[in-house]
């Protein structure tokens, strides 16, 4: 009986430690503070500064809304940590800013039907 209790406690503690190991990237600015990039907690640059002020996220958990300028045009989209770009035509903007991930979900707007979709971010990773 003691072995089962000890193994159960070990399993619970082990799972909770792994569940909290989500690597959150933190925003940082370029030298003139016009562009934003992201670093991991160790200070390693994951994304060089290339996003404009529309990117209001200060931390990057799984998916964020970003805007960058390319050839004089603005591109806005959702970006995952794996580098996948999604939602080019469906960013949900609320209160003068793009939606941010909340508890693993992010909102998209279908501009054709004018409906808001709440989707789990992992649906866009694969």
C-alpha positions as CSV (number, residue, x, y, z in Angstrom):
1,X,0.0,0.0,0.0
2,X,2.9,2.4,0.8
3,X,4.4,1.7,-2.5
4,X,1.2,2.7,-4.3
5,X,0.9,5.9,-2.3
6,X,4.6,6.8,-2.9
7,X,4.3,6.1,-6.6
8,X,1.1,8.1,-6.8
9,X,2.7,11.1,-5.1
10,X,5.8,10.8,-7.4
11,X,3.6,10.6,-10.5
12,X,1.5,13.7,-9.4
13,X,4.5,15.8,-8.6
14,X,6.3,14.7,-11.8
15,X,3.3,15.6,-14.0
16,X,2.8,19.0,-12.3
17,X,6.4,19.9,-12.9
18,X,6.2,19.0,-16.6
19,X,2.9,20.8,-16.9
20,X,4.5,24.1,-15.8
21,X,7.5,23.9,-18.1
22,X,5.9,25.9,-20.9
23,X,8.6,28.1,-22.4
24,X,7.3,31.6,-22.6
25,X,9.1,34.0,-24.9
26,X,9.3,37.6,-23.9
27,X,9.1,40.7,-26.1
28,X,12.1,43.0,-26.6
29,X,12.7,46.0,-28.8
30,X,15.4,46.9,-31.4
31,X,17.8,49.7,-30.7
32,X,15.4,52.5,-31.7
33,X,12.4,50.8,-30.1
34,X,10.4,50.7,-33.3
35,X,10.4,47.0,-33.9
36,X,9.6,44.1,-31.5
37,X,11.2,40.6,-31.4
38,X,11.0,37.7,-28.9
39,X,13.6,36.0,-26.6
40,X,13.3,33.0,-24.4
41,X,13.8,33.2,-20.7
42,X,17.5,32.5,-21.1
43,X,17.9,35.6,-23.3
44,X,18.2,33.6,-26.6
45,X,16.7,35.4,-29.5
46,X,13.9,33.3,-31.0
47,X,12.5,36.0,-33.4
48,X,14.6,39.0,-34.5
49,X,12.8,42.4,-34.1
50,X,10.6,42.8,-37.1
51,X,7.1,43.4,-35.8
52,X,5.6,46.9,-35.5
53,X,3.6,48.6,-32.7
54,X,0.4,46.7,-33.6
55,X,2.0,43.8,-31.9
56,X,1.0,44.5,-28.3
57,X,1.8,41.1,-26.8
58,X,4.5,41.2,-24.2
59,X,4.8,37.5,-23.9
60,X,4.5,34.7,-26.5
61,X,3.0,31.5,-25.1
62,X,1.7,29.7,-28.2
63,X,0.1,32.1,-30.7
64,X,0.2,35.8,-31.1
65,X,-1.2,38.5,-33.5
66,X,1.6,40.3,-35.2
67,X,2.1,43.0,-37.9
68,X,5.1,43.6,-40.0
69,X,5.9,45.8,-42.9
70,X,7.1,44.2,-46.2
71,X,7.7,46.2,-49.4
72,X,5.8,49.1,-48.1
73,X,2.7,47.1,-47.2
74,X,1.4,46.0,-43.8
75,X,0.9,42.3,-43.1
76,X,-1.1,41.2,-40.1
77,X,-1.5,37.6,-39.1
78,X,-1.4,35.1,-36.2
79,X,2.0,33.4,-35.6
80,X,2.6,30.2,-33.7
81,X,5.9,29.3,-32.1
82,X,6.6,26.7,-34.7
83,X,6.6,29.6,-37.3
84,X,3.2,28.8,-38.8
85,X,1.3,31.8,-40.1
86,X,-2.5,31.7,-40.0
87,X,-5.4,34.0,-39.9
88,X,-4.1,36.5,-42.5
89,X,-7.6,37.6,-43.3
90,X,-9.3,37.0,-40.0
91,X,-7.6,38.8,-37.1
92,X,-10.0,39.7,-34.4
93,X,-9.5,43.3,-33.3
94,X,-11.2,44.5,-30.1
95,X,-10.8,47.8,-28.3
96,X,-8.1,49.1,-30.7
97,X,-5.9,46.0,-30.5
98,X,-5.6,42.5,-31.7
99,X,-6.9,39.5,-29.7
100,X,-4.3,37.7,-27.6
101,X,-4.3,34.1,-26.6
102,X,-6.2,33.3,-23.4
103,X,-6.1,29.9,-21.8
104,X,-5.1,28.2,-25.1
105,X,-7.8,29.9,-27.2
106,X,-7.8,32.8,-29.6
107,X,-10.6,34.5,-31.5
108,X,-10.8,34.9,-35.2
109,X,-13.3,37.0,-37.2
110,X,-15.0,35.8,-40.3
111,X,-15.4,39.1,-42.2
112,X,-17.7,37.5,-44.7
113,X,-20.3,36.5,-42.1
114,X,-19.3,39.0,-39.5
115,X,-19.0,36.2,-36.9
116,X,-16.4,35.7,-34.2
117,X,-14.9,32.2,-33.8
118,X,-13.2,31.0,-30.6
119,X,-10.6,28.4,-31.6
120,X,-8.1,26.3,-29.8
121,X,-4.7,27.4,-31.0
122,X,-3.4,23.8,-31.5
123,X,-5.8,23.5,-34.4
124,X,-3.4,25.7,-36.4
125,X,0.0,24.1,-35.5
126,X,-0.2,21.1,-37.7
